[in-house]
Amino acid sequence: MKLLIDAGNSRVKWALYQGEDCVRQGAAEHGELAGLADAWRGLPLEGAWLSSVARREVIDALSAAVPCPLHRVHAERRFGDVCNHYRNTAEQGADRWLAVLAARELCRGDVIVACAGTALTVEALTAEGDYLGGLILPGHGLMLHSLAQGTANLNRAAGEIADFPQGTQDALASGAMAALTGAIEEQRRKLAERTGRAPATVILTGGDAARIAPWLAAPLQIVDNLVLMGLLKVANT
């Protein structure tokens, strides 16, 4: 069996695979990692594969908990028919690269890959397999938190999303969603402009995917655990 681990900015998600079948999965907050050693102890593991954008102490805790060889996965210049045009792959988060690899399996056309977690990342992938790069911006919660911490009068709950908000709480909710969906739709527009083809499919993943999806245009797919799917591709090579 293979253990796949996606260490994000606030949570760690993991899955146990026997061949192509997921036989167990789970998640833990960064403060709960000690319990993972018990969950993984005694499993017949042939190896573990880790994608991490987390702090060094999180990686150390995971390394201590894994009872088998741990392979840290990084972004590459090429994998299969996907060519990475990122200028310096060494500085690129592996999660972004792995999400693109998984999206390639799901859709062979032009794709916008949007991972909506603590941060929102928006990647552009062409039907030819050219990964053109993408955006990083604060996620929904981080955006609202920064407004609460950085201004004198905006430390309040977000309200309802409206076309023309007429209250501060609604303005916060609408502004955050407009920033997130605007980034995704603008990348979709730019990709269509570059390729001369119809607007790309958006593949949306992450904890805030369901929150964002209603405000995006079709074609759209929500796919859970996209990074783990990419890790499985790498682990199976």
Secondary structure per residue as TSV (DSSP state, phi and psi in degrees):
chain	resnum	aa	ss	phi	psi
A	1	M	-	360.0	152.5
A	2	K	E	-116.9	134.2
A	3	L	E	-101.7	124.0
A	4	L	E	-113.6	131.9
A	5	I	E	-130.3	126.8
A	6	D	E	-115.7	103.0
A	7	A	E	-95.3	104.8
A	8	G	-	-91.5	-167.9
A	9	N	S	-71.7	-25.5
A	10	S	S	-130.6	-22.2
A	11	R	E	-135.6	158.4
A	12	V	E	-114.5	124.8
A	13	K	E	-110.2	144.6
A	14	W	E	-144.1	157.5
A	15	A	E	-147.2	147.8
A	16	L	E	-112.5	123.7
A	17	Y	E	-117.4	135.8
A	18	Q	E	-111.5	103.3
A	19	G	T	64.8	-124.2
A	20	E	T	-95.3	2.8
A	21	D	E	-101.4	129.3
A	22	C	E	-82.6	118.5
A	23	V	E	-102.5	-16.3
A	24	R	E	-163.6	147.5
A	25	Q	E	-151.8	163.2
A	26	G	E	-167.3	-179.4
A	27	A	E	-151.3	154.2
A	28	A	E	-149.1	142.8
A	29	E	E	-71.2	161.5
A	30	H	G	-58.7	-29.9
A	31	G	G	-80.8	-1.1
A	32	E	G	-114.3	16.1
A	33	L	G	-69.9	-23.3
A	34	A	G	-60.2	-31.0
A	35	G	G	-71.6	-15.5
A	36	L	H	-68.0	-31.0
A	37	A	H	-59.0	-39.6
A	38	D	H	-68.2	-38.4
A	39	A	H	-66.0	-31.6
A	40	W	H	-99.2	-13.0
A	41	R	T	-65.7	135.4
A	42	G	T	84.3	-2.3
A	43	L	-	-76.1	144.1
A	44	P	-	-79.5	73.9
A	45	L	-	-91.8	133.5
A	46	E	S	-90.3	-15.0
A	47	G	E	170.6	165.8
A	48	A	E	-130.7	143.5
A	49	W	E	-124.4	129.6
A	50	L	E	-120.6	129.7
A	51	S	E	-111.3	128.1
A	52	S	E	-141.7	134.4
A	53	V	-	-119.6	15.2
A	54	A	S	-86.7	173.2
A	55	R	-	-66.9	160.9
A	56	R	H	-57.4	-38.8
A	57	E	H	-67.6	-28.1
A	58	V	H	-68.8	-44.2
A	59	I	H	-61.6	-41.7
A	60	D	H	-62.8	-41.5
A	61	A	H	-65.4	-39.4
A	62	L	H	-68.1	-40.8
A	63	S	H	-59.8	-38.5
A	64	A	H	-71.3	-28.7
A	65	A	H	-83.9	-25.3
A	66	V	-	-78.9	123.7
A	67	P	S	-92.1	30.5
A	68	C	S	-157.2	173.8
A	69	P	-	-57.2	134.6
A	70	L	E	-111.0	123.7
A	71	H	E	-105.6	114.3
A	72	R	E	-82.5	122.1
A	73	V	-	-95.5	136.8
A	74	H	-	-125.6	163.0
A	75	A	-	-63.9	146.4
A	76	E	-	-124.6	166.6
A	77	R	S	-73.0	-31.5
A	78	R	E	-154.2	144.8
A	79	F	E	-145.7	120.0
A	80	G	T	58.7	-127.9
A	81	D	T	-98.1	14.3
A	82	V	E	-100.7	122.6
A	83	C	E	-105.3	125.1
A	84	N	E	-91.5	115.4
A	85	H	-	-94.7	10.2
A	86	Y	-	-60.1	135.6
A	87	R	S	-62.4	-42.2
A	88	N	-	-132.8	96.7
A	89	T	G	-64.8	-21.4
A	90	A	G	-66.2	-24.4
A	91	E	G	-96.3	-0.6
A	92	Q	S	-89.4	134.5
A	93	G	-	-62.8	132.2
A	94	A	H	-61.2	-29.4
A	95	D	H	-61.4	-37.6
A	96	R	H	-65.8	-43.9
A	97	W	H	-65.0	-44.2
A	98	L	H	-67.5	-35.9
A	99	A	H	-63.0	-38.3
A	100	V	H	-65.4	-43.5
A	101	L	H	-61.0	-40.5
A	102	A	H	-67.3	-40.5
A	103	A	H	-62.5	-34.3
A	104	R	H	-61.6	-34.0
A	105	E	H	-70.1	-31.3
A	106	L	H	-85.9	-28.9
A	107	C	-	-146.4	123.7
A	108	R	S	-93.0	-1.0
A	109	G	S	-91.3	-166.4
A	110	D	-	-66.5	138.1
A	111	V	E	-137.4	139.8
A	112	I	E	-107.0	122.5
A	113	V	E	-104.5	114.1
A	114	A	E	-116.6	117.6
A	115	C	E	-106.8	110.2
A	116	A	E	-105.7	90.8
A	117	G	S	-126.6	-137.2
A	118	T	S	-55.2	-42.1
A	119	A	E	-112.3	158.8
A	120	L	E	-105.2	124.2
A	121	T	E	-112.9	141.4
A	122	V	E	-132.4	110.9
A	123	E	E	-111.4	147.9
A	124	A	E	-113.9	125.7
A	125	L	E	-131.2	126.4
A	126	T	-	-88.1	164.7
A	127	A	T	-62.0	-24.3
A	128	E	T	-79.3	-6.2
A	129	G	S	93.3	14.4
A	130	D	E	-89.4	113.4
A	131	Y	E	-87.0	109.6
A	132	L	E	-86.0	-10.8
A	133	G	E	109.7	-170.6
A	134	G	E	-174.2	-164.4
A	135	L	E	-112.1	154.1
A	136	I	E	-130.4	128.3
A	137	L	E	-146.3	164.8
A	138	P	E	-60.4	142.0
A	139	G	-	-74.8	-180.0
A	140	H	H	-57.4	-53.0
A	141	G	H	-65.6	-41.0
A	142	L	H	-66.4	-36.2
A	143	M	H	-63.7	-46.6
A	144	L	H	-68.3	-36.9
A	145	H	H	-63.6	-41.0
A	146	S	H	-65.3	-36.4
A	147	L	H	-67.1	-40.4
A	148	A	H	-64.8	-39.2
A	149	Q	H	-83.0	-28.3
A	150	G	H	-100.5	-0.9
A	151	T	S	-129.4	164.1
A	152	A	S	-83.0	-26.6
A	153	N	S	-128.3	15.3
A	154	L	-	-113.9	18.5
A	155	N	-	-85.7	75.3
A	156	R	S	-149.9	162.6
A	157	A	-	-67.0	146.0
A	158	A	-	-72.7	150.1
A	159	G	-	-101.2	-133.0
A	160	E	-	-100.0	152.5
A	161	I	-	-83.9	129.7
A	162	A	-	-141.4	155.6
A	163	D	S	-64.3	-40.8
A	164	F	S	-133.1	83.3
A	165	P	-	-60.8	136.5
A	166	Q	-	-120.4	27.2
A	167	G	S	-157.1	155.5
A	168	T	H	-64.4	-41.7
A	169	Q	H	-64.4	-41.0
A	170	D	H	-67.3	-33.9
A	171	A	H	-64.4	-38.2
A	172	L	H	-64.7	-49.2
A	173	A	H	-62.6	-44.1
A	174	S	H	-71.2	-38.4
A	175	G	H	-66.0	-42.8
A	176	A	H	-63.2	-45.2
A	177	M	H	-67.6	-37.5
A	178	A	H	-62.8	-37.9
A	179	A	H	-66.3	-44.0
A	180	L	H	-68.5	-52.7
A	181	T	H	-69.9	-32.0
A	182	G	H	-63.6	-39.1
A	183	A	H	-63.4	-42.3
A	184	I	H	-67.5	-47.9
A	185	E	H	-69.0	-32.8
A	186	E	H	-68.0	-38.9
A	187	Q	H	-66.3	-36.4
A	188	R	H	-63.5	-41.8
A	189	R	H	-64.4	-43.5
A	190	K	H	-66.0	-37.1
A	191	L	H	-66.3	-42.8
A	192	A	H	-63.2	-37.6
A	193	E	H	-65.0	-37.8
A	194	R	H	-71.8	-41.8
A	195	T	H	-88.5	-22.8
A	196	G	-	76.0	15.3
A	197	R	S	-110.4	177.8
A	198	A	S	-62.6	158.5
A	199	P	-	-53.7	139.6
A	200	A	-	-70.0	158.2
A	201	T	E	-71.2	135.8
A	202	V	E	-94.9	124.2
A	203	I	E	-105.0	117.9
A	204	L	E	-113.4	132.5
A	205	T	E	-141.4	171.5
A	206	G	S	105.2	169.2
A	207	G	T	-62.3	-26.3
A	208	D	T	-101.6	13.3
A	209	A	H	-58.9	-47.0
A	210	A	H	-65.8	-30.7
A	211	R	H	-68.4	-38.6
A	212	I	H	-85.5	-33.8
A	213	A	G	-52.1	-42.1
A	214	P	G	-62.8	-16.3
A	215	W	G	-102.8	8.2
A	216	L	S	-108.1	152.9
A	217	A	-	-81.3	159.8
A	218	A	S	-79.0	159.1
A	219	P	S	-78.8	143.2
A	220	L	E	-148.9	137.3
A	221	Q	E	-128.9	138.3
A	222	I	E	-101.3	125.0
A	223	V	-	-129.2	121.8
A	224	D	T	-76.1	148.1
A	225	N	T	55.5	46.4
A	226	L	H	-62.6	-38.6
A	227	V	H	-65.1	-40.3
A	228	L	H	-63.9	-35.2
A	229	M	H	-63.9	-40.2
A	230	G	H	-66.2	-39.0
A	231	L	H	-60.7	-39.2
A	232	L	H	-63.0	-39.2
A	233	K	H	-59.3	-46.1
A	234	V	H	-66.2	-42.8
A	235	A	H	-64.5	-27.8
A	236	N	T	-88.2	1.0
A	237	T	-	-88.6	360.0
